[in-house]
Amino acid sequence: MNVESASRSAKATEHPPTWVVAAKIVVNDAAACVADLHGPFRTKTEQRIDALFAYCRACRLA
């Protein structure tokens, strides 16, 4: 185990994980422009969202 992985393991035990997913969402031009600036945007109701992978938001461990 290297220093980086030991550090991440310690972080994982400091808090309960908050799981998030990286997702692929089809959006219109306006939403793409906002998302490109890392801002929040709204999608249409019942839009299909494909999750690419799940990870902890705080420690970024899968």
Secondary structure as GFF3:
##gff-version 3
##sequence-region A 1 62
A	DSSP	alpha_helix	3	14	.	.	.	ID=ss1
A	DSSP	beta_strand	19	24	.	.	.	ID=ss2
A	DSSP	alpha_helix	29	36	.	.	.	ID=ss3
A	DSSP	beta_strand	50	56	.	.	.	ID=ss4
###
